């Protein structure tokens, strides 16, 4: 008679190469169990299985291999456990992780800079179309920038959005989503008296032991656990993009004290300056970052695994 081994667990774990976080599955058992039943190499992180999931039976009860105890197992939850047994509904056999199991976030750590700038702008008289590029290309640094003698303020200015002078910086970290892991919904029925050696309809008599263990020769091993673990690769580099807007104020004097008119928005629109051939003695650019975007890096799912596994060998 052929045998199969099934490893069952109780929740879902999220992990990356550098760190791990745990996400509970609502319908699973996460009571703390005794470490005495956990092999030294089993995971001790996250939700653990209770002692009651493996009964304390005499060696060989119901034909159990050494180190295992008899339980009833079903690969779905349509059948109710028989009277006198405890029910444990556990995620089982994680078999796949979806394309969204690993993603990267993106966090801006340093804002892009808009200073200093070479102010390219477009002017005209009263037409309001700003079709002529000005020969005046002042370098502005956010302060009061004195202009070359002899320039006058055109009645209309258009100042387009400008590129940043420093791109800024960001971080991108991998995030794992255990809900993307494909799992079966196993059901265990545990008789603490160890008297259940026959299976009702929908169940098999199987043999359980806590840990990721080898089953007897001739059986097939499946893995699940107290948590389904998604391992993600490190994220590739992220990037920050933005444009520089804000406003430009024009002044008749060289000390930014006598305004020509209202400040001109840096948005590409043709705006009146209030100038009618007024002298242009100084300029002050007040920057603002527009269209800030943080592009995350890339990551991949490298493995799915288990925490706090429970091995069940079924004939």
N, C-alpha and C positions, 0 to 999 in steps of 0.2 A: 504494500500500500504506500502511495506517495505521500510525502509530508511537505507542508509549507510553513515558513516562519514569517511572522508579522511583528513588526516593532511599532508599538502604539504610544501615543503621548497625550499631553493634556492642554497645550496652549499654543502660542505662536511666538517665536523669537525673531527679532530683527538684529542683524549684525553687519558691520562693515569690517574691512581688514584692520582698521585701527581701533574700533570700539564696538559695543553692542548695547542695544536697548531692548526692552521686553514689552510685548503687547499681549494682553490676556485675551483669549477667546472666551466669550461669555459663558458657554455651556460646558466648560470643562472643569475637572477637579483640580484645584491648585492648593489644596491643604498641604502644609509642611509635613514631610515624611521623615522617617528615621534614616540618618546617614549610614547606619549599620548595614542597610540593604543596598547601598550604592557602591559599586566598585570604585577603586581609587582613581581610575581614569575617566569616570563619568563626569559630565558637566555639573557643577554645583551652583551655576548662575541661573537666576530666574525662577519661574514657578516649578515646584517639585511635585512628585507623585506621592499620594498618601500611602502609608503602610498597608491599608486595607485593600489596595488594588491587587496585591499578591498575598493570598492566604498563607498562614503558617501550617503547612501540612507535613506529615511524615514523609521521608524519602520514598519515592516510588508510588505515592498515592495516585490511583487511577492510571498507572503506567507512566507517570511523569518522569522525564530524564532527571539525572542528578542535578540539583541546584534549581529545579523548576517546580512549580506548583500548578495543579489543574484549575482552569477557569473555563467559562463558556465565551465564545467569541462569535460575532456576526459582523460582516463588512458593511452593513447598513443599520439603520435604527428603526426599521419597520416592525420588528418583532419585540415584544415585551419580555424582559427577563422573568424567569419563573419565580414563584414565591420562595422565600427563604434565601434569596441572593440579593446582593447589592449591585446597582447599575452604575456603570462608569461609561459616559459618552465621551469619546476621545477622537481627535483628528488623527488620521492614520495614513501611512504611505504617501508622503509628499513626493510628487512625481514631476512637477514642472513649476517654473517661475515665469510669470508673464513678462512681456516687454517692459512693463512699468514697475517691475519689482525693484529696480534700482534707478534712482534719479539723483540729480545734483541740484542743490540749492545755489543761490548766488547772492552774496551780501557785499555791498559797497563798503569798503573800509576807509577809503580816502576819496573825497569828492574831486571831480575834475576841476581844473583851474581855467579861468578865463582871462588871466592877466599875465604879462602885458599883451596888448593887441595892437596890430596895425589896422587902423580904422579905415577900411575901404567903404566909401559911400557914394551915393548918386544924388545929383542936384538938378534943379531947374528953376525957372522964374515963377510965373503965376499959373502955368499950365497944369501943374500938379501931377505930372507923369514921371518925373525924376529919371529922365532918359540919358543923362550925361554923367559919366564917371568923373568925380572930382579929381583934380590934380593934387589936392591936399590929402595926404595920407598920414595923419598924425599917429604917433605911437602913444597909446594911453595906458596908464598903469593903475587907474583907480583913484588917483589923486587929481589935483588941479594941474593940468598940463598946458603950459604957456605955448601959444602958437606964433608962427613966424609973422612978422609984421607985414601988413599989406593985404591980408586976406579979409574977405567980407563974408557975412552969413547969407547964403542963398535963401530965398523965401521957402524952398522946400528941400527936405533931405529924405533919403531912403537909406536906411542902414540894415543890410541883411543879417540874418543869424550868422554867427561866426564859428569856426571850429575852436575846440578847446586847445589851450596851450600845453596842458598836461592831462593825460587821459584818466587819471585816477587809478585806484586799485581796488581789488575785490578778492574774496575768498569763495571757494566752491567746495562743499562737502557732500559726500555720498549719503543718501537716505534710502533705507530699505523698507519695502511695504509687504508685510507678510500676507496680506489679503490677496496678493497676486499669486500665491503658491497654491497649486492644485493638490488637494488632500481628499482622501476618503473619510467617511464619517463612521468610524468603528464603534461598536458597543460591546462592552465586557460585562459579564454577569459573574460575580464572585461569591462563592459559598465559603464563609469563614469556618464552617464545620468540616469542610473538605469531603462532604458526602455526595456531591453531585458529580457522578462519573458517566452520566448519559445525557445527551444533548436533545432538547426539545426542537421542534421544527424551526428552522431558520438559524440555528446555532451549530457550532462545532465544539467538541471538547478539545481544548488546546492547553498548552503548558506555558506559564509566564514566569519571567524573572526580570527584576529591575536591572537596567543597564543595556548597553549595546553589546550583546553577547553572540557567540557562535551557537547555532542550533545543531542537532545531531546530523550526521552524514546522511545525505539523501533528501534534505529539506531545502526549501528556497527561502531566502531571507529578504524581508522587506523592512524598510526603516520609516519611523515617524518619531514623535517625542512629545515631551511636555511643552515644547515650542518648536515650530518650524523655523529654521534659521536660514536667512538669505544673506549670503556673503557677496559684497559688492567691491569692485575694483576702485582704486582711488580716482577721483575726478581729474580730468585734464584741466588745463588752465582756463580760467574765466576771463572775460573782458568787459570793460566799461565804455559805453559810448554816450555822447551828449553833444549839445550845441550851446553856444553862448548868446544869450539875449540880454535884456536889461533896458537901459536907457542912456542917452547921451544928452548932456546939458551944455548949451552954448552960452558963452559970456562975452560981453563987449570988452571988459578989462582983462588984464593978465592975471588977476588974483581970484577969479571965479566968484566975484561979488556982485556984478551987474548983469543979470541974465538978459539974453536976447529975446527969449520968449519961453514957451513951455518946453520941457525936455522932449526929445525925439525918441519914440520907442524903437528898440532894435528888434524889428520883426519883418523887415523887407518892405513895409508899406511906405508910400510916399506921404510924408507928414509935413504940415506947415511948421516952420521954425519960429515964426514971429519976426523974422528978419526982413528988412527992406533995404538991402545993401548996407546993413549995420556992420560995423567993424567986428571982427572975430578975434578976440584977444586970448581966450583960453577955452579949454574943453574939459569936461569931467565925465568919464564913463563909469556908470554904476552897473556892474555885471550881475547877471542872473543865469543859472544853469537851466537849460530847457532840454526836453526830450531825453532825460537821463534813463539809460537802460543798462541792465546788468545781464550779460549773456553767460549762462552757466556752462561749466565744462561737461564732459561726457563720461559716463561710467557704464559698466556692464555687470550682469549677474555672473558671478564666477562659480557659485555652488549653492546648493540648498542642503541643509543638514538638520540636526536635532539637538535639543537640550533635554536632560532628564529622560532618556529613552526607556522604554519598557519592551522587552523582547517577548513575543508570543509565538511559540512553535505549534503549528496546527497539522494534524494528520491529513 
